[in-house]
Amino acid sequence: MNVLDKITWLRLERNWSEYQLAEKSGLTQSTISTWYRKNMLPTIPSLIKICDVFGLTLSQFFLEEDGNTIHITERQKLLLDYAAKLSPEQYSALLNFLKTL
């Protein structure tokens, strides 16, 4: 896996510029540009910041796509945990509510 290619793919998937990624992650644009100019890998703390803005964990970032893997964020896991505790009627009401959003 090429880390920089993956960051680029995730960034372009959201139509973000390098500047927007820098702004959202709290990194400087020059830091991100340097990775590409010098073909350097981000540090782990920087990569964690990048993953955070993409809603990924480090393990999800490095997981190779095989078509059978489902990735969920902590927010999604929390929602699933709450939904699992609902009665069938409550679950149906939640789905109807979500459809209106």
Protein Blocks (a to p, Z undefined) as FASTA:
>chain_A
ZZklmmmmmmmmnopafklmmmmnopafklmmmmmmnopacdfklmmmmmmmnopafklm
mpccehlaccddfklmmmmmmmmmpcfklmmmmmmmmmmZZ
